[in-house]
Amino acid sequence: MNTAVGAEVRKVWTTKLGWGMLIGSVAFAAVGVISQIASSGVAGSSASPLTLGATQRSTLHRPPAVTSLR
């Protein structure tokens, strides 16, 4: 079993498939971030502009952890 898993890992690292998928996913994420930034504050957009302090705080603020589920 360990040799089979090792062979699969070696296959992914030695073929171009893994690198192509990595480059594709990074490019897809970059396009998503750029489109979100570009559409921020556009009239008719449901999202608040990123220039507002409240939007920046809500983006960067992590809510407190839930301690109990009563």
C-alpha positions as CSV (number, residue, x, y, z in Angstrom):
1,M,0.0,0.0,0.0
2,N,2.8,2.4,0.9
3,T,4.6,1.8,-2.4
4,A,1.4,2.4,-4.3
5,V,0.8,5.7,-2.6
6,G,4.5,6.7,-3.1
7,A,4.2,5.8,-6.8
8,E,1.2,8.1,-7.2
9,V,2.8,11.0,-5.4
10,R,5.9,10.5,-7.5
11,K,3.8,10.4,-10.7
12,V,2.1,13.7,-9.8
13,W,5.4,15.5,-9.0
14,T,7.1,14.2,-12.2
15,T,4.4,15.0,-14.7
16,K,3.3,18.4,-16.0
17,L,-0.3,17.8,-14.8
18,G,0.4,18.9,-11.2
19,W,2.1,22.1,-12.2
20,G,-0.5,22.9,-14.8
21,M,-3.3,22.5,-12.2
22,L,-1.4,24.6,-9.7
23,I,-0.9,27.4,-12.3
24,G,-4.5,27.2,-13.4
25,S,-5.9,27.4,-9.8
26,V,-3.6,30.4,-9.0
27,A,-4.8,32.1,-12.2
28,F,-8.4,31.4,-11.4
29,A,-8.1,32.8,-7.9
30,A,-6.3,35.9,-9.2
31,V,-9.1,36.5,-11.7
32,G,-11.7,36.2,-9.0
33,V,-9.9,38.6,-6.7
34,I,-9.3,41.2,-9.5
35,S,-13.0,41.0,-10.5
36,Q,-14.1,41.5,-6.9
37,I,-11.9,44.5,-6.5
38,A,-12.9,46.0,-9.9
39,S,-16.6,45.6,-9.1
40,S,-16.4,47.1,-5.6
41,G,-18.4,50.2,-5.3
42,V,-20.0,50.0,-8.7
43,A,-23.5,51.5,-8.9
44,G,-26.0,48.7,-8.6
45,S,-23.6,46.3,-7.0
46,S,-24.9,44.5,-3.9
47,A,-21.5,44.6,-2.2
48,S,-20.3,47.6,-0.1
49,P,-17.3,49.5,-1.4
50,L,-14.0,48.4,-0.1
51,T,-13.1,52.0,0.7
52,L,-15.6,52.1,3.6
53,G,-14.1,51.5,7.1
54,A,-17.0,49.2,8.1
55,T,-16.3,46.9,5.1
56,Q,-12.6,46.8,5.8
57,R,-13.3,45.9,9.5
58,S,-15.8,43.2,8.6
59,T,-13.3,41.7,6.1
60,L,-10.4,41.7,8.4
61,H,-12.2,41.0,11.7
62,R,-12.5,37.4,12.8
63,P,-15.7,36.8,14.9
64,P,-15.2,35.3,18.4
65,A,-15.3,31.5,18.7
66,V,-18.5,29.9,19.8
67,T,-18.0,28.3,23.2
68,S,-21.3,26.5,23.6
69,L,-24.1,25.3,21.3
70,R,-27.1,25.5,23.5
